[in-house]
Amino acid sequence: MRTETPSLPAHACDCHAHVFEPARFAYATQRAYTPPAADARQLKELHRGLGVERVVLVQPSVYGTDNACLLDALKAYGADQARGVAVVDLAAIADDALRALHEGGVRGARLNLHVSGGGLDAARQQVERARRLRALPGWSLQVHAGLDLVVALLDDLRGLEVPVVLDHYAGGLLPDPASEDLLAHLLAELRRGHLYVKLSAPYRLWSGAGMDHAARLAREFHAAAPDRILWGSDWPHTGGSGHRGGAQDAIEPFRSICNDQVLRELLACLPDEDACHRLLVRNPAALYGFDA
């Protein structure tokens, strides 16, 4: 482990951030929570302070399959700075609508299996529909799920023949032997070459986890697939209430997170500056087509 972390390299990319503009783009009627506003201007200010030049904006669940806010933010950024990951109904969306998302800067679709639920069979059906993404150049499938479900889906994900990006340390790791076995399966699959893992939101790991836990996972994922790990801030850090329930329109505050500290603690886990450059620049540029 290095004791110092360098300034961020040119073209460093935050691969997981969200924007919320409820005054201009209404939230979906059916949603699990109601966040306050957090717009692209605020995100750009954060990134200037960190030294981040590129971003991958991810459609949050509160907008459902209406990607208008996402597309508006991508337009404001421009193609040299931003890509998007949309949420779509792959069973119903028309081919021309997918192409329109591509033209707007989208390069992936997200399955939020934490929100959609439905069990393993329903998850497999959603994954199977993602075969459509093969027709879209440079697209990937992004999966937000717990480690147990991710491992149960490994055969299905491998059969897609598109890159698969696992959110938030691939769903984390509980301190028990069963989780260690699941992690071993995931690491073996990572070495095969089609999975990516986002080293994002360590605070979303199990409640007893600290940065030592996140650091251990970061080192494991880097050792298994140094060309297929990504960093994401998860700004603006939803989930500040610690629970979700009660009145749907009650505004849930964002978490108070020191983004600079979280990023630099992550970079300190990596063995050298080249590994940091891969994480922040080369890997996202290759996956999301920034240098195409």
N, C-alpha and C positions, 0 to 999 in steps of 0.2 A: 504493500500500500504506500502511495506517495504521501509525503507530508505537506506538499504545497500544490495548489491548483493554479494553472495559468489563466490568463485572460481568455475569454471565449474566442475561438477562431472565427474568421470571416465566414459568413453564411451559416452560422449556427442556427439550428431549427428547433423550435418548440413544436413537437408533434401531437400535442393534445391540449387544446384550449377551446373554450366555448364563448359565445356572445349571446347576450340576452337583451332584447330591446322590446319590452312589452308595450310601450307606448306606440310603436310603429308596427310591430308584428305581434298579434295577440297569441297568447299561449293556447294550446289545445284544451278543449273542454275537459277531456279525460286525461288527467295527469296526476302524478304521485306527489308533487310538491309545487310551490309557487316561489321562485327566486326573485330577488330584486333585479334591477337593471344592471348590466355590465356590458359596455359597448366596445366597439373596435378601437375607439380613441383611447380608452383606458388601457386596453391591452397593449396598444402600441407604446404607450408611456411606460408600462412595466417592462416591455422588451427593450426599449432604449436603455433603461437603467441596468438591465442584465447584460446587454451586449448581444441580443438575439436579433437576427435579421429576417428570418423566415418563420412561417407558422403553418400548421395544419389545423384548421378549424373543424371541430367535430360537432355534428348536430346533437343538441341535448334532447333528452326524452320529453321535456315539457312542450316542445314544438311538434311532437308526433312526426308525421310524414310530410309536413309543410316546411319545405326547405328554403322559404323565401328570405328569412333573416340570414341564413347561412350564405345564400347566393349574393345578397346585398353586401355583406361584409367582404366576401371574396372579391367582388367588383371594386370595393373601396381600396383593398390592398393592392390588387393587380397580380398578373400571372407570374411575375418574377419573384414575388414575396410570399404567396399563399396558395395552398391547396385545401380542398374540403373533403370531408367524409360525411355523406348524407345518410338519412334514414328513409328507406323506401319500402313499399309493399311489393316485394319481388314476384308475388303471385298475380299482381294486378297491373303494375305500372307498364305503360306502353314503351316500346323501343325508342320512339322519338323523344319521349320524356327523359329517358336515360341519357340519350345523346345530348339533350339540352343541358342536363346537369354536367355532363363532361365538358361541354363548351363553356360552362360557367366556372370551371376550375375544380370540379369534383373529381376525385380519383379513388373513391372507395365507398362502400356501403357498410353500415354498422348494424350488427345484431346485438341488441341489449337484452340478453337473456335473463338478466337480473330483474328487468321490468316486465318483460313479456311472460315469463314463467311458462307453465304448461307441461313441464317434465321433459324427459329425454326424448320421447317420440316426437313431441312438438318441436323441440330444438332440432332434431334431425330433419324434419320437414323444411324448416327455415334454412338450414344449411344447404339442403339439396337444391332449393330454389336459387341459391347463389351461383349455380353453374352459369347463369345468364351473364355474370360479370366477365366471363372469358371473352365475350364479344366486344368488350370495352378496353381499349389499349391502356395499359398502365394502372388498371384498377386492382384493388385488393379488398378482401373482406375483413372487417374489424369486428372482433367478438369480445363482448363484455360478459364474463361469466366466472363462476367460482372454479377453482382448480379441479374439483371432482368432476364437474360437468365438462370442462375442457378436455380432460383425459378421456372421458367416456366418448367424446366426439372425435377423437384423433383420426380414426379411420375415415370418417365422413369428411373431415377437413382435408385430409391428404388427397382424397378422390376428386376434389374440386378443380385441381390444376390451376389455381390462382393463389397468389401470396395471401397468407392469413396472418393478421396482426392481433395479438392478444393484449387486451387492456390491462393496465394496472398490475404489473408483476404477475401476469397470467392468473390472477385471482387469489394470489397469496398462498400461504402455507401455515397450517395449524401445527402446534407443537405436539404431534403424536406420530406413532409409527406409520399409520395409514397414510398420512399426508406425505411423509418421507418417501413412501413407495410411489405415490402419485407423482411427486416431483421427479423421481428417477425416470419414470415413464416419459414425462414431458421433456426432460433433458435429452433423452435418447431420440425423441422425435425432432427436437430442435436441431440435432446434428444431421438430420436427413436433408434439410435445406429449404423448406417451404414456409416455415413459421418465423414470425417476428414477435418480439416481446417489447412492450412499452414499459420502461422503467419510470413509471409515473404514479403520483399520489400514494406515497408510502403510508400516509395517514389512513388510507382505506384498508390496510391490512388488518388482521384480527386485532381486537382492542388491546390485547396485552403486548402487542409488538412494539418495538422501538426501532431506532435507526440501525441498531446492530443486526436486527432481523432483515431489514431491507438491504443492508449492505451485503449480508451473506447471499441473498438471492441475486443481487446485482452481480456479484463475483461469479456465481454459478452460471448465470445466463451468459455472461461475457465469455467465460471459458468454453461454453458449449457452442456459441454462435456469435463471435465478435462482430460479424458483418450483418447481423440481424437483430440488433438491439437498438432501441430508439429512446429518446427522452421526451417526456411531456410534463408540462407544469400542472395540468388539470385546472388552470385558472378558469373562473374565479373561485373555485373550491366550494362547491355546493355541499350541503349536509351539515351546516353549522349548528342546527338545533340538536343534533345527536339522535333524533328520531323523527319519524314522519307519521303524522296522524292529525286528527282534529279537523278544523275547517280548512277546506281546500284553498281558499283565497288568503289564508294567513301567510304573510311573507316569511319565508324561512331565511334567516341571515346566512351569509357566506362564512366559511371558516376563516379564522385569522391565521395565515400561513406566511412564514418568511421564505419567499421563493428563492432568494439568493442563497440562503443557508441550506435549503433542501437540495438545490442543484449542486452546490459546492461539496456537500457531504457525499453526494452520489459520485461526482468526478473523482473525489479522493479515494474511492473504492477501486478505481481502474488502475492498471499497472503503469501506464505511461501516457504521454501526450498524444501519441498516435491512436491509442484506444479512445481517448476523448474526442479526437477529430473524427474517428469513425462514427461514434455515437451521435455527435452533434451535427456533422456535415455530410460525410460520405454516405452513410446508411440512409438517411432521409432523402438525400438528393437522388439516390438510385431508386428507392422505392416509389417516391412520389413524382419523379420526373422533373425535378427542378432544373437539371442541366440538359434536358432533352432539347 
